[in-house]
Amino acid sequence: MAKYKFVNKLGFGDIFVQALLWAILIVITFGLATPFFAYYFLKLIINNTELHEI
């Protein structure tokens, strides 16, 4: 039976830039963007994760 592992291709810079942009957006919208940030960030992580066979 084959074994698999999840590999995430996000780098620190990718995460930092997105978090900074969303922090600015949250401040501008007085917190209304917060639920959308949570959804977007989870989607970003899932879309950059691959399944590799060991």
MODELLER restraints for C-alpha pairs under 7 A, 6 or more apart:
rsr = mdl.restraints
at = mdl.atoms
rsr.add(forms.Gaussian(group=physical.xy_distance, feature=features.Distance(at['CA:2:A'], at['CA:53:A']), mean=6.86, stdev=0.5))
rsr.add(forms.Gaussian(group=physical.xy_distance, feature=features.Distance(at['CA:3:A'], at['CA:53:A']), mean=5.87, stdev=0.5))
rsr.add(forms.Gaussian(group=physical.xy_distance, feature=features.Distance(at['CA:3:A'], at['CA:54:A']), mean=5.53, stdev=0.5))
rsr.add(forms.Gaussian(group=physical.xy_distance, feature=features.Distance(at['CA:4:A'], at['CA:51:A']), mean=6.53, stdev=0.5))
rsr.add(forms.Gaussian(group=physical.xy_distance, feature=features.Distance(at['CA:4:A'], at['CA:52:A']), mean=5.50, stdev=0.5))
rsr.add(forms.Gaussian(group=physical.xy_distance, feature=features.Distance(at['CA:4:A'], at['CA:53:A']), mean=4.39, stdev=0.5))
rsr.add(forms.Gaussian(group=physical.xy_distance, feature=features.Distance(at['CA:4:A'], at['CA:54:A']), mean=5.51, stdev=0.5))
rsr.add(forms.Gaussian(group=physical.xy_distance, feature=features.Distance(at['CA:5:A'], at['CA:51:A']), mean=5.76, stdev=0.5))
rsr.add(forms.Gaussian(group=physical.xy_distance, feature=features.Distance(at['CA:5:A'], at['CA:52:A']), mean=5.43, stdev=0.5))
rsr.add(forms.Gaussian(group=physical.xy_distance, feature=features.Distance(at['CA:5:A'], at['CA:53:A']), mean=6.49, stdev=0.5))
rsr.add(forms.Gaussian(group=physical.xy_distance, feature=features.Distance(at['CA:5:A'], at['CA:54:A']), mean=6.94, stdev=0.5))
rsr.add(forms.Gaussian(group=physical.xy_distance, feature=features.Distance(at['CA:6:A'], at['CA:49:A']), mean=6.49, stdev=0.5))
rsr.add(forms.Gaussian(group=physical.xy_distance, feature=features.Distance(at['CA:6:A'], at['CA:50:A']), mean=5.68, stdev=0.5))
rsr.add(forms.Gaussian(group=physical.xy_distance, feature=features.Distance(at['CA:6:A'], at['CA:51:A']), mean=4.72, stdev=0.5))
rsr.add(forms.Gaussian(group=physical.xy_distance, feature=features.Distance(at['CA:6:A'], at['CA:52:A']), mean=6.29, stdev=0.5))
rsr.add(forms.Gaussian(group=physical.xy_distance, feature=features.Distance(at['CA:7:A'], at['CA:49:A']), mean=5.53, stdev=0.5))
rsr.add(forms.Gaussian(group=physical.xy_distance, feature=features.Distance(at['CA:7:A'], at['CA:50:A']), mean=5.20, stdev=0.5))
rsr.add(forms.Gaussian(group=physical.xy_distance, feature=features.Distance(at['CA:7:A'], at['CA:51:A']), mean=6.24, stdev=0.5))
rsr.add(forms.Gaussian(group=physical.xy_distance, feature=features.Distance(at['CA:7:A'], at['CA:52:A']), mean=6.91, stdev=0.5))
rsr.add(forms.Gaussian(group=physical.xy_distance, feature=features.Distance(at['CA:8:A'], at['CA:48:A']), mean=5.76, stdev=0.5))
rsr.add(forms.Gaussian(group=physical.xy_distance, feature=features.Distance(at['CA:8:A'], at['CA:49:A']), mean=4.22, stdev=0.5))
rsr.add(forms.Gaussian(group=physical.xy_distance, feature=features.Distance(at['CA:8:A'], at['CA:50:A']), mean=6.26, stdev=0.5))
rsr.add(forms.Gaussian(group=physical.xy_distance, feature=features.Distance(at['CA:9:A'], at['CA:48:A']), mean=5.53, stdev=0.5))
rsr.add(forms.Gaussian(group=physical.xy_distance, feature=features.Distance(at['CA:9:A'], at['CA:49:A']), mean=6.20, stdev=0.5))
rsr.add(forms.Gaussian(group=physical.xy_distance, feature=features.Distance(at['CA:10:A'], at['CA:48:A']), mean=6.28, stdev=0.5))
rsr.add(forms.Gaussian(group=physical.xy_distance, feature=features.Distance(at['CA:22:A'], at['CA:37:A']), mean=6.56, stdev=0.5))
rsr.add(forms.Gaussian(group=physical.xy_distance, feature=features.Distance(at['CA:25:A'], at['CA:33:A']), mean=6.71, stdev=0.5))
rsr.add(forms.Gaussian(group=physical.xy_distance, feature=features.Distance(at['CA:26:A'], at['CA:32:A']), mean=6.51, stdev=0.5))
rsr.add(forms.Gaussian(group=physical.xy_distance, feature=features.Distance(at['CA:26:A'], at['CA:33:A']), mean=5.12, stdev=0.5))
rsr.add(forms.Gaussian(group=physical.xy_distance, feature=features.Distance(at['CA:26:A'], at['CA:34:A']), mean=6.11, stdev=0.5))
